[in-house]
């Protein structure tokens, strides 16, 4: 239901804003609306535009094509990773992982058993996200949703484990933000890795906020000794990462982070296949069975992707995002607060809607203002700190035909908002 209201809201708000732009342009052009300070102020915010409806219509076609291309591009990786997951499942990797993370997962996913088939893709998805391997994370996340849906009693309603998984997923815990570092290097930043620590701290804060808000809803005891020990371990790992990478040169950071990510990823693949071989499982047939399921899921998400990306494209093309930014800037200036971060705010507002859109805004900002300006560093921190909440929720829930999302969207956007605020604060601490 929440996605329904968001989808309708994007389209109707875009129509109203576009209509106001057209009326304002016509009034000024024909002289019906006389020039005045008030009209100038309105025009500065709304920006009269006779071509606004053309831009919106063009965006609908472009975004629907983009959605289809994403789905088709995802088909291969979906088939690959769901095939590998099937190999691991039949080889017994679930039992191995249940020993390693079972005590923690048992407490944050209490309605799933430690031997539940979803546990492996959940852990793999978290691992891929932490290593910055987006292409691997998505099919693993879809596989996790597929397995959780099998034991979901109410097939059209999001279960507690699904919501916990999605909110932690969308909070975007990332240990190695290699993509952001590469974009900064390409833009000519003096120190491309200088955003590494702010991103690491921000994404940790966002993830903890997501865990807390969902735990409150689901009455999960975060002060449990086992939960506290695992969280302490994660925080210690983050500390080690910060210490290690801050004592490396820029080129070493890029080289070793990429090396570590790919080594861990392929080691997991090899362990799945090796375990299947050890237990005399037909790994090839298992892979084919899983790949078939992956292909079917990739096709099923096309309508959900088209619906969400088109509405986001319409919202952007109408200029509503620019209006929001101008209002925020005016508000901060009115109360006398520092607004140096405002040029980066579009990245933070766009990230929950579209990862590629946020990335484009980040690159554009670095190109226009320079990669080493304060606003550019804030934008990079925002880009690396959270994930595309509405995109992930639409795709993941759509893949298993979930219609009632309950509080998943609200909790995910709350974690995103905390992430954006943390990104701004961390940027002032480290860069201003």
N, C-alpha and C positions, 0 to 999 in steps of 0.2 A: 504493500500500500504506500509506503514512504517513497519508493522509487516512482510510483505513479504520480504523486504530487510534485516531486522534483522534476520529472520529465515534462509534465504539463506546465509547471512554473517557468522553466527555461524558455519554452516556446511562447507562452503568452506574454511574459515580461519582455522578451525580445521584440514581439510584435508591437507592444505599447511604446517601447523606446524608439523603435524604427518609425512608427507613425508620428511621434512627437518630433523626431528629426526632420521628417518630410514636411510636416506642417510648419515648423520653424523656418525651414529653407524657403518654402513657398511664400510665407508671410513677409520675410525679409526681401525676397526677390521682387515681389509685386508691390512692396511698400505698404502693405496692409499693417504690418508691424513696424512701428517706427524705431529707429536706433535709439537706444538709451543705455545707461549704465546697467540697468537691470537686465535688459535683453542681451547685452554683451556678456554679462556674468552667466546667464543661462546658456548662451551659445558656447561659452568656454567649457561648460560642463557637459552639455548634450551634443555639441558639435553638429550643426545642421548639415544634412547630407542628402542630396537628391538620389544618390545611387545606393542608398542603404538597403533597400529591398532587393536590388540586384545582387549585392554582396551576400545577403542572407540566402537567396536562392542558389547562388553559385556554391555557397558553403554546404548546402544540403547535398548537392551532387558530389562535391569533393570529399566530404566526410563519409558518405555512404560507400564511396569507392575505397576510401582508406580502411573502413571497417572490414570490407570484404577482403582487401589485401592482407590485413592483419590476420584474419581468420585462416586464409589460405596459407600464409607464411607460417602460421602456427601449426598447421596440419603435420608437417614433417617432424617438428620437435615434439609434438604431442605423441605421435606414433613412436618416436624413439624412446622418450622417457617413460611412457606407460608400458612399453615393451620391456624396458629394463626393470621397471618396478615389479612387473609380473615375474620376471626371472628371480629377483630378490625375494619376492613373497613366497614362491614355491621352493626356493632354496633355504628358507628359514631365517631370513635376515630380521624378520619381525621379532623373533625370540632373542636374537642378539641385542637388538636395540632396546627391547623391553628391559633388559638387565641394566643398560647404560642410562637410559632416561626414564624408565618406567616409573620410579618413585615420584619424579617431578610431574610427569604427564598425568599420573594417576590423580594428582591433587588439583591440577588446573583443568583437566578434562575428566572429572569424576564419573561421568556417565559412560565413558568409554573404558573398556577393559584394557589392561596393559598389553594384551595380545591382539588387540583390535587391528585389522588390516590397515586402518587409516594412520596408525602411528608412524609407520615408515615414511610415507609421503609427507606427512606433517613435518617430521624432523628434517627430511631432505629439503623440503621447501624452505624452512627456516634457515638451513645451512646455506642453500643457494643464494637466498636474499642477503645473508650476512656477508657472503663473499662477493656480492655485487654481480651475480650471474643471473640476470633477469630472464634470459631466454630459457634457462633450465628451471627457474622457479615457477613459472606459470603452469606448465604441464604437470608439475609435481603437485601444485596447489589444486588443480582441477581433479587430479587423481584422488587427493585427500577428500575433497568434497564428494566425489563419486562413492568412495568407500563409506563415508559417514552417512550418506543418504540411504545406503542399504539397510542400516539399523535405525534410521529415523522413523519414529512411529507416525508422525504427522507429515506426510510427504510434501505438502505445499508450504510448510512453516519451518523457518530456520530453527534448528536445535541449539541448545546451549553450547555444545562443542564447536559447531559451525561458527557461531558468533565469536567465541573466544579465538578460534583459529583465524578468522578473517580480520578481526581488529588487531591482533598481534601482527598479522601479515601486512595490513595497510599502514601500520605504524612504521614499517620499513627499517627495522634494526639492521644496520649495515656496518660491518667492521672494516671493509676495504672499498671505499667509494671510487673505484678506479675510473669509472666513466667520467665523473666530474673532474678528476685530476687530469685526464686526457684532454678534455675540452679546454681547461685552463692552459694547459701546455700549448695547444694549438692556437689559442688566442694570444700567446706571447707573454703570459704572466711571468713576472720576475721569479716568483717562487710558487709554482703550481700546487705544491703540496701544503701550502700554508693554511688551507681550509680543512685539512685532515682532522685535526683535533676538535675544532668546533663542530664538524659534522658528526664525529663519533659521539661527542657528549650530547649533542642535540637529538640524535636518533635514539640514544639510550633513554633520554628523558621522555621522548614521545612514546617509546615502547612501554616504559614503566607506567606512564599515564594510562595507556590503553589497557594494560594488565589490571591496574587498580580499578578503573571504572567498570570493566566487565566483571571483575571479582566481586565488586559491591552488588551488582545486579544479581549475580549467581550465588551470592553468599559463600564465596570461597575464602578460606582462612589463609591469607598471605603471610601470617605470622607463624605458620606451621614451621617446625624446625627444618624439615626436609626442603620446603620451598625456600626458606631463608638461606640454606646452605647452597642450593643451586644458584640462586640469585647472586650470592656472594662470589660464587665461581665465575659467573658471567661477568660481573663487575671487575673481578681480578683479571680476567682475560682481556677486557677492554683496557685496563690499566697497563698490562704487558704490551698490548698493541701500541698504545700511546707512547710508552717509553721506547719501544723498539724503533718505531718509524720516525720519531722525533730525533733519533740519533743517527739517522741515515741521510744521505744526500738525496736530492730530488730525483735523479735518474735511478738510484737504488730503490727508492720507494716505489716507483712505477714498475721496475723490473721484478722486484721480489714479491710485490702484491699480486701481480699477474701470475708469476710462477707459483706462488702458494695457492691461489685460487684454482688454477687449472690442475695442479698436482693433486689437490684434495679431491676435486671433482672426478678425475679419471681413476684415482685410487678407489673411490666408492664404486664406480662402474666395474672395475676389475674385481673388487671384493664380492659384488653380487654374482658375477659370472663364476668366480672361483668357488664360492660357496655352493652354487648349483652343481658345479662339476664334482665337488667333494661328496655331495649327497646323491650323485648320480641322477640328477634331474635333467630332462631334455631341455636345455636352455634355449635352443633355437625355437622349438615349438612354443615354449612359454613366451618368448619375445614376440612371436607372430600373433599369438592370442591377445597379448596386451596392446600391441600396435593397432590391431583392428579396433579395439575399444577406443584408443586415442583418436583414431580417424573419425569415428562417429561423434565423439564429444566435440572435436574441432568444428564439425559441420553444424552441430546443434547450437553453438554459441553465436553464429552469424547474426540472427535476428536481434539478439540482445545487444551485440556490439553496434549494429547499425542504429538501433533506437537511441542508445546512450550517446554515441559519438556525434550523430546528427544534431541532437538537441544541444550538446555542448558547442558544436560549431555555430549553430544559430545564435546562441547566447553571446558568443565571442564576436560574431560578425555584426550584431546589432550595436555594439559599442557599450553594452552594459558594464562590461568589465572595466572599461576606462572611466565610466561614471563613478563606479565604486572607489577606484583608486583616487580620483580627484576629491571625492568626499572625505576619504580618510586623510588625505594630505591637508585639506582645508581644516578638518577637525583638529589635527595635531598643531597646525600653525595657529589656530584660533586660541588654543589653551596655552600656547607658548612652549610646546614640547619639541624636542629635536625630531625632525622629519627626514633626516638623511637617508633612512632606510626605505622610504616610500617608493623610489624608482624600482626597488627589488620586489615590492609587494605583489605585483602581478604573477611572479613565479610562485609565490606561496599560495595565492588564491587559485591559480591554475593547476597546481600539482594534484590536488584531490580529483580534478576533473579529467586531466589529460597529461600523461607523462611526456609525450612528444611535444605537446603545446607548451608545457613548462620549460622543457629543454630548449625549444626554439626561442622562448622569451629570454632565457638565461644567456644563450649565445648572442642574441641580438643586443642585449644590454652590455655584454662584454665588448662587443664590436663598436657600439656607439659611445660608451663612456670609458672604455678601457678595462682590461681584466683586473687591474690592481686598485681600482677605485673601491671605496667602501661599499657602495651599493652593489657592485658586481660580486664582491665577496659575500655579502649577505645573500644574494641570489643563489650563489653556488652552495652555500650552507643550507638554504631552504631546499634546493633541488636534491641534495644528497641525504636529507634528514627524514623525509616522509615518502609515502608512496601514493599511487593514484587510487584513492579510496573508492570513488563512485564507479570507476572503470572496473576495479577488481570485484567489487560487490555485484555489479551488473553481470559480469562474465561468470564469476564463480557460482552465484546463485542461479543464473540463467542456465548453466550447464546441467544443473540437477532439478530444474523446474521449480525452484523455490519462489513463491509469490509473496509470502508474509515474512518480511525481514526483521520484524520486531524492533529491537533497539540497536541493531547492528550498525545502521547508517549513522545514528546519533553518536554512538560510542566511537566509531571510526573517525568521524569529523571532529569530535572532541580531542582525540589523540593528535589529529592533524593540526588543530588550532594550537595545542600545547607545543607541538613541534615548531610551528611558525614563530610563536612567541619566544621559544627557547633559542631559535636560530638568530633572531634579532638581538636578544640579550647576549648570547655568546659572541656575536660579531662585534658588539660594543666592547665586550671584555677583551677580545683578542686583537681587534683591528682599529678601534677608534682612538 
